[in-house]
Amino acid sequence: MPEIADGVFQLEIPMRYNPLGRTYSYLLLDSCTLIDTGVQSKEAFKAMLEQLKGLGMNVKDLEQIILTHLHRDHTGLVDRIRKVSEVRILAHEEAVEIQKRWAALGRRGYEETRDETKMWGGGGLLDILSRYEQAFRRPRPSLKIDGTVADGATLELEGSMLHVIWTPGHSRDHICIHDQGRELLFSGDHVFPKITSHVSLHTFQKGDPLADYLRSLERLRGLGFSIVLPGHEGVFEDLEGRINQLERHHEIRCGEI
C-alpha cells in the first residue's frame, strides 16, 4: 500500500456495484487515526484488515476515526470496527443534526427518496441502486458520534497537526482536513482529479448546495497544499488548477440549464 507522506498510508477499500470501484481511507500511523472507512461489506472489512496487517497493525489498534462526511461509502465499516476496537469517532457538528433530521423522517426518508427517483425519471434505476452497499438502507443507519469538530478547529495528534475546513456542498456536513506540516489535503468527496462531486438537493430539504459548494471550493485557494488525497479516483496535485476547472464546469452547466 502506498505511503503518501511520512507516516501517511492510503488504504484501498473495495466497493461493489459502483463504477468508482473503491473508496480510499487514509491511515495516520503515529496516532493510529483513520480518515474514513469505506463501505459496509465483508470484502471491504477483509481488505482493511489485510492492509493494516501489512503495516504491522490490527484493527484493534485504531484509536480514532475522522469522518469527512456521513455517506455510507465513507462510514460503512464504523460498526464493524467498533465491535473489536474502542475507537473514537469524530465528525463535523452538522453530522449530528443530519442524523437527527433523518431519524425524525424515519421510514418516510426512504419513501421520499424512492418517490424522488421515480419523479426524476429514474424508476428503472431503483433495483440497481438497491444493491449498492451505501444506498437505500431501511432504516437509515445511525452512527454514534463521540466528538464533533467545528470549522477552523485544530486536532493535535501524535505526529500530526490537522486543521478542519468545513466544505458543505456535496453534503452539508462535509469537511476537508489540512495537514499543514506535510502540506496535504484530505479532500473526501469535495474535490477529485477528474470527476465532479455530486451536488444535489432533496425535495424535502431547503438550501442552495451548489452555491455552498462553490464557496467551499474558494476556501481552499492559497493554503499551500502540495498533494490532494481524495476519497476516490487518485492522489493529485495542482489543486488551484482543478478548482478553476470545476468552477468553469458549473458555470457552463448552469448556463445550459
Residue frames relative to the residue before (quaternion, step in Angstrom):
aa qw qx qy qz dx dy dz
M 1.0000 0.0000 0.0000 0.0000 0.00 0.00 0.00
P 0.5043 -0.6964 0.4120 0.3017 3.61 -0.86 0.88
E 0.2781 -0.6920 0.6386 0.1895 3.52 -1.19 0.72
I 0.3114 -0.7998 0.4890 0.1558 3.55 -0.29 1.29
A 0.7542 -0.0708 0.0844 0.6473 3.52 1.07 -0.88
D 0.7366 -0.4089 0.2743 0.4637 3.56 -1.25 0.16
G 0.8577 0.0643 -0.0861 0.5028 3.58 -0.56 1.22
V 0.6484 0.4753 -0.3196 0.5016 3.61 1.26 0.17
F 0.0429 -0.8251 0.5619 -0.0418 3.58 -0.54 1.21
Q 0.3329 -0.7328 0.5656 0.1799 3.53 -1.12 0.79
L 0.1581 -0.7782 0.6044 0.0644 3.59 -0.74 1.11
E 0.2484 -0.7734 0.5702 0.1222 3.56 -0.87 0.99
I 0.0819 -0.8193 0.5673 -0.0139 3.56 -0.42 1.28
P 0.3643 -0.7733 0.4698 0.2207 3.64 -0.39 1.17
M 0.1168 -0.7757 0.6197 0.0270 3.52 -1.20 0.72
R 0.2885 -0.7868 0.5262 0.1442 3.58 -0.47 1.22
Y 0.8429 0.2470 -0.1644 0.4489 3.53 -1.39 0.37
N 0.6594 0.4480 -0.3164 0.5142 3.58 1.15 0.47
P 0.4758 -0.7085 0.4330 0.2900 3.60 -0.68 1.01
L 0.5705 0.5841 -0.3934 0.4227 3.60 1.16 -0.36
G 0.3431 -0.8198 0.4096 0.2059 3.55 1.24 -0.50
R 0.8158 -0.0169 0.0652 0.5744 3.60 1.03 -0.62
T 0.2337 -0.6899 0.6545 0.2027 3.49 -1.41 0.28
Y 0.2995 -0.7349 0.5738 0.2027 3.56 -1.06 0.67
S 0.1228 -0.7283 0.6705 0.0701 3.49 -1.07 0.95
Y 0.2329 -0.7809 0.5669 0.1205 3.54 -1.13 0.59
L 0.2119 -0.7895 0.5707 0.0778 3.53 -0.82 1.10
L 0.1793 -0.7270 0.6546 0.1040 3.54 -0.95 1.00
L 0.3354 -0.8276 0.4119 0.1814 3.49 0.02 1.39
D 0.6604 0.5437 -0.3303 0.3990 3.61 0.81 -0.93
S 0.7770 0.3223 -0.1652 0.5149 3.57 0.99 -0.83
C 0.3747 -0.7404 0.4771 0.2895 3.61 1.30 0.06
T 0.4068 0.7067 -0.4561 0.3565 3.53 1.03 0.94
L 0.1696 -0.7756 0.6033 0.0755 3.55 -0.96 0.94
I 0.2049 -0.7418 0.6245 0.1333 3.56 -1.01 0.86
D 0.8258 -0.0495 -0.0658 0.5578 3.57 -0.42 1.37
T 0.3190 -0.8006 0.4925 0.1211 3.57 -1.18 0.57
G 0.4771 -0.6203 0.4945 0.3783 3.62 0.98 -0.70
V 0.7027 -0.5000 0.3291 0.3846 3.53 -1.37 0.16
Q 0.5310 -0.5973 0.5001 0.3335 3.51 -1.38 0.24
S 0.4235 0.6565 -0.5473 0.3002 3.58 -0.43 1.23
K 0.6224 -0.5397 0.4059 0.3957 3.56 -1.23 0.43
E 0.6498 0.5296 -0.3168 0.4438 3.56 0.99 -0.87
A 0.6536 0.5171 -0.3110 0.4569 3.56 0.98 -0.84
F 0.6759 0.4893 -0.2984 0.4634 3.57 0.91 -0.91
K 0.6277 0.5341 -0.3301 0.4602 3.58 1.01 -0.78
A 0.6515 0.5154 -0.3127 0.4606 3.56 0.97 -0.87
M 0.6452 0.5120 -0.3246 0.4650 3.57 0.97 -0.79
L 0.6499 0.5257 -0.3183 0.4472 3.57 0.92 -0.91
E 0.6729 0.5072 -0.2986 0.4480 3.57 0.89 -0.93
Q 0.6844 0.4803 -0.2924 0.4641 3.57 0.95 -0.83
L 0.6248 0.5111 -0.3384 0.4836 3.58 1.05 -0.66
K 0.6239 0.5415 -0.3325 0.4550 3.57 1.02 -0.82
G 0.6352 0.5445 -0.3240 0.4417 3.57 1.03 -0.77
L 0.7007 0.4108 -0.2529 0.5257 3.57 1.26 -0.38
G 0.5557 -0.6290 0.3777 0.3910 3.55 1.30 0.21
M 0.5855 0.5724 -0.3606 0.4468 3.56 1.22 0.49
N 0.2363 -0.7051 0.6424 0.1856 3.50 -1.40 0.28
V 0.6317 -0.5407 0.3775 0.4076 3.57 -1.14 0.50
K 0.5912 0.5807 -0.3594 0.4291 3.60 1.17 -0.53
D 0.6171 0.5668 -0.3405 0.4266 3.57 1.20 -0.40
L 0.5291 0.6387 -0.4170 0.3719 3.59 1.20 -0.35
E 0.2149 -0.8055 0.5456 0.0857 3.55 -0.88 0.97
Q 0.8165 0.0637 0.0230 0.5734 3.56 1.11 -0.65
I 0.0939 -0.7525 0.6482 0.0696 3.55 -1.16 0.72
I 0.1483 -0.7609 0.6272 0.0751 3.55 -0.88 1.01
L 0.2147 -0.7953 0.5592 0.0934 3.57 -0.70 1.09
T 0.3772 -0.7180 0.5325 0.2421 3.57 -0.83 0.95
H 0.7584 -0.1798 0.1062 0.6175 3.58 1.19 -0.57
L 0.6526 -0.6055 0.3368 0.3065 3.56 -1.28 0.41
H 0.4203 0.7145 -0.4901 0.2694 3.64 1.13 -0.09
R 0.5961 -0.6629 0.3363 0.3034 3.52 -0.96 1.01
D 0.6263 0.5212 -0.3677 0.4483 3.61 1.09 -0.39
H 0.6924 0.4168 -0.2791 0.5187 3.58 1.31 0.01
T 0.7722 0.3403 -0.1669 0.5099 3.59 1.21 -0.43
G 0.4416 0.7792 -0.4020 0.1903 3.58 1.25 -0.36
L 0.7272 0.4412 -0.2529 0.4611 3.59 1.05 -0.67
V 0.3757 0.7545 -0.4797 0.2439 3.58 1.23 -0.03
D 0.6910 0.4887 -0.2979 0.4416 3.61 0.79 -0.96
R 0.6370 0.5178 -0.3308 0.4656 3.61 0.99 -0.78
I 0.6520 0.5067 -0.3141 0.4684 3.57 0.96 -0.85
R 0.6671 0.5289 -0.3030 0.4282 3.55 0.95 -0.88
K 0.5845 0.5907 -0.3767 0.4093 3.60 1.13 -0.49
V 0.7908 0.2746 -0.1372 0.5294 3.58 1.12 -0.58
S 0.7569 0.3149 -0.1730 0.5459 3.58 1.25 -0.07
E 0.3910 -0.6957 0.5498 0.2467 3.55 -1.20 0.55
V 0.1517 0.8418 -0.5009 0.1319 3.53 1.14 0.72
R 0.3323 -0.7272 0.5726 0.1813 3.56 -1.17 0.73
I 0.2517 -0.7868 0.5528 0.1098 3.59 -0.89 0.99
L 0.0704 -0.7870 0.6129 0.0080 3.55 -0.85 1.06
A 0.0850 0.7702 -0.6280 0.0717 3.57 -1.09 0.78
H 0.6424 -0.4995 0.3919 0.4292 3.55 -1.28 0.22
E 0.6162 -0.5886 0.3783 0.3616 3.56 -1.08 0.70
E 0.5861 0.5784 -0.3709 0.4294 3.60 1.15 -0.50
A 0.5627 0.6119 -0.3876 0.3983 3.60 1.16 -0.54
V 0.6194 0.5363 -0.3421 0.4600 3.59 1.04 -0.70
E 0.6690 0.4952 -0.2994 0.4664 3.58 0.94 -0.87
I 0.6161 0.5426 -0.3440 0.4556 3.59 1.04 -0.75
Q 0.6751 0.4889 -0.3042 0.4611 3.57 0.89 -0.89
K 0.6095 0.5367 -0.3527 0.4649 3.59 1.06 -0.62
R 0.6724 0.4986 -0.3046 0.4543 3.57 0.92 -0.89
W 0.6623 0.4902 -0.3132 0.4721 3.60 0.98 -0.81
A 0.6231 0.5308 -0.3437 0.4602 3.58 1.05 -0.69
A 0.6465 0.5173 -0.3177 0.4621 3.56 1.04 -0.77
L 0.6477 0.5107 -0.3159 0.4690 3.60 1.08 -0.68
G 0.1596 -0.8198 0.5296 0.1482 3.57 1.11 -0.75
R 0.8286 -0.1308 0.1263 0.5295 3.55 -0.98 -0.86
R 0.5666 0.6181 -0.3834 0.3872 3.58 1.12 -0.58
G 0.5730 0.5898 -0.3800 0.4237 3.59 1.16 -0.53
Y 0.6510 0.4874 -0.3083 0.4935 3.57 1.01 -0.80
E 0.6630 0.5161 -0.3086 0.4459 3.57 0.88 -0.93
E 0.6354 0.5285 -0.3266 0.4587 3.57 1.00 -0.84
T 0.6730 0.4939 -0.2992 0.4622 3.59 0.90 -0.92
R 0.6320 0.5277 -0.3249 0.4653 3.58 1.00 -0.78
D 0.6847 0.4857 -0.2838 0.4634 3.56 0.90 -0.97
E 0.6089 0.5481 -0.3441 0.4587 3.58 1.07 -0.73
T 0.6616 0.5209 -0.3098 0.4416 3.55 0.87 -0.98
K 0.6507 0.4965 -0.3093 0.4841 3.58 1.01 -0.78
M 0.6529 0.5374 -0.3137 0.4319 3.57 0.93 -0.93
W 0.7178 0.4358 -0.2391 0.4874 3.57 1.04 -0.82
G 0.6199 -0.5899 0.3365 0.3931 3.58 1.23 0.26
G 0.5931 0.6074 -0.3529 0.3934 3.58 1.22 0.26
G 0.2143 0.8223 -0.5072 0.1434 3.58 1.16 0.47
G 0.6711 0.5141 -0.2984 0.4431 3.57 1.01 -0.80
L 0.6242 0.5548 -0.3340 0.4369 3.57 1.26 -0.30
L 0.4971 0.7036 -0.4243 0.2789 3.58 1.18 -0.42
D 0.6535 0.5090 -0.3253 0.4561 3.60 0.92 -0.81
I 0.6481 0.5043 -0.3164 0.4750 3.56 1.04 -0.78
L 0.6809 0.5056 -0.2913 0.4426 3.57 0.84 -0.98
S 0.6313 0.5639 -0.3383 0.4112 3.57 1.04 -0.72
R 0.6367 0.5282 -0.3321 0.4532 3.60 1.23 -0.31
Y 0.5247 0.6262 -0.4255 0.3892 3.58 1.22 -0.31
E 0.5187 -0.6530 0.4479 0.3224 3.57 -0.95 0.83
Q 0.7563 0.4207 -0.2131 0.4534 3.58 1.03 -0.76
A 0.7117 0.4803 -0.2467 0.4493 3.61 1.21 -0.11
F 0.8735 0.1659 -0.0910 0.4485 3.53 -1.33 0.47
R 0.2818 0.7468 -0.5469 0.2525 3.56 0.83 0.97
R 0.1115 -0.7864 0.6059 0.0456 3.58 -1.03 0.83
P 0.5014 -0.3675 -0.7555 0.2071 1.63 -1.05 2.21
R 0.6458 -0.4913 0.3899 0.4353 3.57 -1.24 0.30
P 0.4193 -0.7348 0.4639 0.2627 3.62 -0.63 1.06
S 0.2286 -0.7614 0.5936 0.1256 3.54 -1.15 0.68
L 0.2776 -0.7683 0.5585 0.1442 3.55 -0.93 0.91
K 0.3856 -0.6650 0.5794 0.2708 3.54 -1.16 0.60
I 0.1310 -0.7922 0.5948 0.0387 3.55 -0.51 1.21
D 0.3117 -0.8041 0.4855 0.1436 3.55 -0.58 1.18
G 0.8049 -0.0019 0.0219 0.5930 3.55 1.13 -0.56
T 0.2555 -0.7701 0.5659 0.1461 3.56 -1.09 0.68
V 0.2180 -0.7471 0.6128 0.1374 3.51 -1.29 0.51
A 0.2927 -0.7477 0.5741 0.1604 3.55 -1.12 0.70
D 0.6702 -0.4669 0.3848 0.4298 3.52 -1.30 0.29
G 0.8048 0.2656 -0.2098 0.4876 3.56 -0.89 0.96
A 0.4682 0.6844 -0.4458 0.3372 3.58 1.24 -0.09
T 0.2386 -0.7424 0.6086 0.1467 3.54 -1.22 0.56
L 0.1747 -0.7724 0.6055 0.0790 3.56 -0.87 1.02
E 0.1669 -0.7902 0.5859 0.0667 3.56 -0.55 1.18
L 0.0218 0.8072 -0.5837 0.0852 3.55 -0.37 1.31
E 0.6410 -0.4859 0.4094 0.4306 3.53 -1.26 0.25
G 0.8512 0.1024 -0.1045 0.5041 3.57 -0.60 1.15
S 0.7785 0.2631 -0.1458 0.5509 3.63 1.24 -0.08
M 0.1095 -0.7251 0.6733 0.0946 3.50 -1.26 0.60
L 0.0749 -0.8403 0.5366 -0.0200 3.56 -0.31 1.29
H 0.1975 -0.7742 0.5959 0.0806 3.55 -0.96 0.96
V 0.3057 -0.7767 0.5319 0.1428 3.59 -0.75 1.09
I 0.0578 -0.7759 0.6282 0.0075 3.57 -0.89 1.01
W 0.2970 -0.7566 0.5563 0.1729 3.58 -0.55 1.15
T 0.0024 0.8210 -0.5661 0.0740 3.57 -0.65 1.16
P 0.0258 -0.8254 0.5640 -0.0008 3.64 0.45 1.13
G 0.3810 0.6876 -0.5584 0.2650 3.54 -1.23 0.59
H 0.7278 0.3294 -0.1871 0.5716 3.56 0.56 -1.18
S 0.7406 -0.1284 0.0573 0.6571 3.53 1.17 -0.71
R 0.6300 -0.5882 0.3567 0.3605 3.54 -1.14 0.66
D 0.7362 0.4311 -0.2241 0.4712 3.58 1.07 -0.71
H 0.4094 0.7646 -0.4450 0.2231 3.60 1.24 -0.06
I 0.0471 -0.7715 0.6340 0.0249 3.53 -1.11 0.82
C 0.2297 -0.6830 0.6643 0.1990 3.50 -1.36 0.43
I 0.2573 -0.7739 0.5664 0.1184 3.55 -1.13 0.64
H 0.1848 -0.8010 0.5672 0.0503 3.55 -0.64 1.20
D 0.1347 -0.7419 0.6542 0.0592 3.53 -0.76 1.14
Q 0.2389 -0.8346 0.4804 0.1250 3.55 0.09 1.33
G 0.6407 0.5529 -0.3343 0.4149 3.58 0.96 -0.80
R 0.7525 0.3477 -0.1899 0.5262 3.58 1.03 -0.81
E 0.3660 -0.7472 0.4670 0.2992 3.59 1.34 -0.12
L 0.4243 0.6803 -0.4670 0.3730 3.55 0.94 1.01
L 0.1173 -0.7446 0.6474 0.1125 3.53 -1.27 0.53
F 0.2061 -0.7274 0.6442 0.1163 3.56 -0.78 1.09
S 0.1247 -0.8757 0.4660 0.0219 3.56 -0.12 1.33
G 0.3767 -0.7408 0.4953 0.2529 3.63 1.19 0.02
D 0.7313 -0.3439 0.2941 0.5103 3.57 -0.73 -1.12
H 0.4191 0.7318 -0.4564 0.2838 3.60 1.19 0.29
V 0.8050 0.0182 0.0286 0.5923 3.59 0.91 -0.90
F 0.0721 -0.7722 0.6312 0.0110 3.55 -0.94 1.03
P 0.6079 -0.5889 0.3796 0.3737 3.61 -1.15 0.40
K 0.8187 0.2064 -0.0868 0.5287 3.62 1.05 -0.69
I 0.7555 0.3584 -0.2181 0.5032 3.59 0.71 -1.01
T 0.4327 -0.6712 0.5297 0.2858 3.57 -1.29 0.27
S 0.5454 -0.6161 0.4600 0.3336 3.56 -1.11 0.69
H 0.4682 -0.6530 0.5172 0.2947 3.55 -1.10 0.73
V 0.0085 -0.7826 0.6214 -0.0360 3.57 -0.76 1.09
S 0.1683 0.8033 -0.5474 0.1638 3.59 -0.54 1.11
L 0.2320 -0.7473 0.6082 0.1334 3.53 -1.36 0.26
H 0.3731 -0.7145 0.5453 0.2300 3.57 -0.79 1.00
T 0.5989 -0.5891 0.4074 0.3583 3.56 -1.16 0.60
F 0.7054 0.4348 -0.2675 0.4916 3.59 1.16 -0.49
Q 0.6207 0.5103 -0.3505 0.4811 3.60 1.26 0.32
K 0.2834 -0.7223 0.6002 0.1940 3.54 -1.33 0.29
G 0.5188 0.6480 -0.4668 0.3051 3.54 -1.26 0.37
D 0.3397 -0.6999 0.5887 0.2194 3.53 -1.39 -0.10
P 0.1273 -0.8564 0.4947 0.0749 3.61 0.38 1.20
L 0.6141 0.5370 -0.3771 0.4385 3.62 1.05 -0.52
A 0.6298 0.5052 -0.3300 0.4890 3.58 1.00 -0.76
D 0.6241 0.5268 -0.3325 0.4715 3.59 1.02 -0.80
Y 0.6627 0.5255 -0.3047 0.4380 3.55 0.91 -0.96
L 0.6805 0.4842 -0.2960 0.4635 3.60 0.87 -0.90
R 0.6265 0.5115 -0.3354 0.4831 3.59 1.04 -0.69
S 0.6478 0.5257 -0.3131 0.4540 3.56 1.02 -0.83
L 0.6035 0.5463 -0.3542 0.4604 3.58 1.06 -0.69
E 0.6696 0.5192 -0.3021 0.4368 3.56 0.88 -0.96
R 0.6158 0.5748 -0.3466 0.4128 3.58 1.10 -0.64
L 0.6696 0.5179 -0.2969 0.4419 3.57 1.19 -0.46
R 0.5058 0.6641 -0.4251 0.3498 3.58 1.22 -0.12
G 0.8691 0.2103 -0.1289 0.4287 3.53 -1.22 0.66
L 0.5191 0.6638 -0.4107 0.3481 3.60 1.19 0.33
G 0.5377 -0.6978 0.3705 0.2942 3.59 1.24 0.21
F 0.3034 0.7417 -0.5432 0.2504 3.59 0.92 0.83
S 0.2752 -0.7423 0.5842 0.1785 3.58 -1.00 0.81
I 0.8027 0.1161 -0.0101 0.5849 3.57 1.01 -0.89
V 0.1991 -0.7615 0.6081 0.1033 3.56 -1.04 0.88
L 0.1489 -0.7962 0.5856 0.0306 3.56 -0.84 1.08
P 0.0807 -0.8367 0.5412 0.0232 3.62 -0.05 1.25
G 0.6232 -0.5602 0.4038 0.3671 3.55 -1.33 0.15
H 0.7826 0.1590 -0.0914 0.5948 3.60 1.25 -0.33
E 0.7497 0.3959 -0.3209 0.4221 3.55 -1.40 0.17
G 0.6070 -0.5687 0.3929 0.3922 3.62 0.03 -1.14
V 0.6456 -0.5108 0.4087 0.3939 3.52 -1.35 0.33
F 0.0469 0.8091 -0.5845 0.0382 3.59 -1.02 0.75
E 0.3492 -0.7001 0.5823 0.2209 3.52 -1.40 0.19
D 0.7295 0.4234 -0.3121 0.4372 3.60 -1.30 -0.17
L 0.0014 -0.8262 0.5606 -0.0556 3.56 0.60 1.15
E 0.6245 0.5548 -0.3469 0.4265 3.59 0.95 -0.83
G 0.6672 0.5011 -0.3005 0.4620 3.57 0.93 -0.89
R 0.6555 0.5077 -0.3105 0.4649 3.56 1.02 -0.80
I 0.6126 0.5345 -0.3467 0.4677 3.60 1.03 -0.72
N 0.6359 0.5254 -0.3298 0.4592 3.59 0.95 -0.84
Q 0.6517 0.5176 -0.3109 0.4590 3.59 0.95 -0.88
L 0.6819 0.4978 -0.2932 0.4487 3.58 0.88 -0.95
E 0.6552 0.5017 -0.3236 0.4630 3.58 0.93 -0.81
R 0.6491 0.5034 -0.3171 0.4740 3.58 0.99 -0.77
H 0.6107 0.5590 -0.3390 0.4467 3.58 1.03 -0.82
H 0.7168 0.4407 -0.2668 0.4698 3.59 0.79 -0.99
E 0.5890 0.5532 -0.3690 0.4591 3.59 1.11 -0.55
I 0.6642 0.4955 -0.2966 0.4746 3.57 0.96 -0.91
R 0.6800 0.4979 -0.3009 0.4463 3.59 0.83 -0.94
C 0.6431 0.5051 -0.3291 0.4721 3.59 0.98 -0.81
G 0.6284 0.5334 -0.3297 0.4603 3.58 1.07 -0.72
E 0.6419 0.5185 -0.3154 0.4686 3.57 1.02 -0.80
I 0.6619 0.5029 -0.3052 0.4647 3.56 0.95 -0.88
